[in-house]
């Protein structure tokens, strides 16, 4: 199979989706390994036989179909490339996907109480941008969703909501927490927030109004499983002091604290200004007093010793 047309890609994707669903034979816990998948694909007339011991071309076709289906950067032989994922013959597809969405570090009754925090209504991407300077960057890889790059202060967002709704409708899809991925998007980009919708319109993003945009409020951090750590990082960034004076001026979540701080800043500024004015006036007064003293001495000297002409 030297060239792959658009129609052929569509056929490959549909065939692999059907085969992956059929491999477990209706038993979801049964793992799907790549050698089993290859054997099933070779029975399909769309796939050409591969030489014995050289399944590289078929592996690349499988990876292409998985990239199009699961939106994960799966590439055979590119495990060391940036952001790439390699699926080998020793692990199942379910284990590969589970490894891309790590469970929370703390799983206990105590940790559940620690994360029993209600997320405020104004916890969204625009508030993070306004108060913490966090910028939004779209990503085409699902496992990078909600990944916060602290060095560049950028939050990666997977925006394809219609695709996620399609995955949620297919119960056999081997992706976890699809519903909460949608909830995260609706939480960070609420349709009722005019500033959010204005920002999305300015950037040319349309996912803010795609599909159902509501969620059951209030939401707690403990409601999320695979996304709890990333949301906790965002919430910590949201609650941290603003990093610059611009964000500090915009942060009016605590009105009393905001007025107290800026009142103190105004008092300090006025004290500094009046202090500088007073210092300048004192310097000028000293200078003029010295010059007057010099003139008085010169006049007294002229009177004591008149010049005879």
Buried (B, 14 or more C-beta within 10 A) or exposed (E): EEEEEEEEBEBBBEBBBEBBBEBBEEEEEEEBBBEBBBEBBEEEEEBEEBEEEEBEBBBBBBBBBBBBBBBBBBBBEBEEEEEBBBBEEEBBBBEBBBEBBEEBEEEEEEBBEEBEBEBBBEBBBBBBBBBBBBEBEEBEBBBBBBBBEEEEBBBBBBBBBEBBBEBBEEEEBBBBBBEBBBBBBBBBBBBEBEBBBEBBEEEEBEBBEBEEBEBEEEBEBBBBBBBBBBBBBBBEBBEEEBBEEEBBEBBEEEEEEBEEBEEEEEEEEEEEEEEEEEEEEEEEEEEEEEEEEEEEEEEEEEEEEEEEE
